[in-house]
Amino acid sequence: MIKAIFFDLDDTLLWDEKSVKKAFEATCEYAVKDFDVDALTLEEAVRKEARTLYAGFDTYEFTKLIGINPFEGLWGEFTDEGKDFEKMAEMAPDYQKNAWINGLKAVGIDDKSLGIDLAHRFPKERKKFPFLFEDAIETLEKLTKDYKLLMLTNGSPQLQNIKLEITPELVPYFDQVIISGAFGKGKPDKSIFEYALNVMDLKPEEVLMVGDNLMTDILGANRTGIPSVWLNRFEKEATDVKPAYEIKTLHELFSLLKA
């Protein structure tokens, strides 16, 4: 019998990918207003430079373990506890500036001061664009009447908590919120799923794990014996990781639970 639902946050309840896209669009449109350069071209250049720089840092393996991507690095302060987060907090300002400075250079704009300006502007733009999927609140509202709810999210506590602060309507539905950066390991590591089960005092077969990412949410749940539900909103291609169930919207959870 299912007693609880574990939910991923980013791109399951929050449309994080859209938020990042909107922040890039706003920042790049501001950047190129005085230049004969396309905003999308600049965005692609900055994304490329950010990935390259990010992969070269000593903290890269840690960010993969916790689940912090290069574009979160462009707006995070990483004021979290721990030596690895201290290293990230130290490198972040230069990383953010250089990603934009190098991106500008890649499209023919050699302007260091503009790059620094954009590095400061991007985090502000990112916070302006929180998007919840349309089915998120309605689904949580119905589920909370019959099930315990836990949020299991990868990332820096500082960043993930900002996301929750700018979408305050989400938090009240959850009995627990577990963030990988606070735990020490992220999905798909089995230990964070076991910790979540322990916190809720539940067995694997009493839980469903709902998430959009096969390689984190679904793989980790499978490793732990938790029935996994892949939320495949955008018809992504399947991989070798097989979910127990696949849905396209959160509304489909209810027929799944009845069955």
Secondary structure, DSSP 8 states (H G I E B T S, - for coil): ---EEEE--BTTTB-HHHHHHHHHHHHHHHHTTTSS--HHHHHHHHHHHHHHHHHTSTTHHHHHHHT--HHHHTT-----SSHHHHHHHHHHHHHHHHHHHHHHHHTT---HHHHHHHHHHHHHHHHH---B-TTHHHHHHHHTTTSEEEEEE-S-HHHHHHHHHTSTTTGGG-SEEEEHHHHS--TT-HHHHHHHHHHHT--GGGEEEEES-IIIIIHHHHHHT--EEEE-TT-----S---SEEESSTTHHHHHHH-
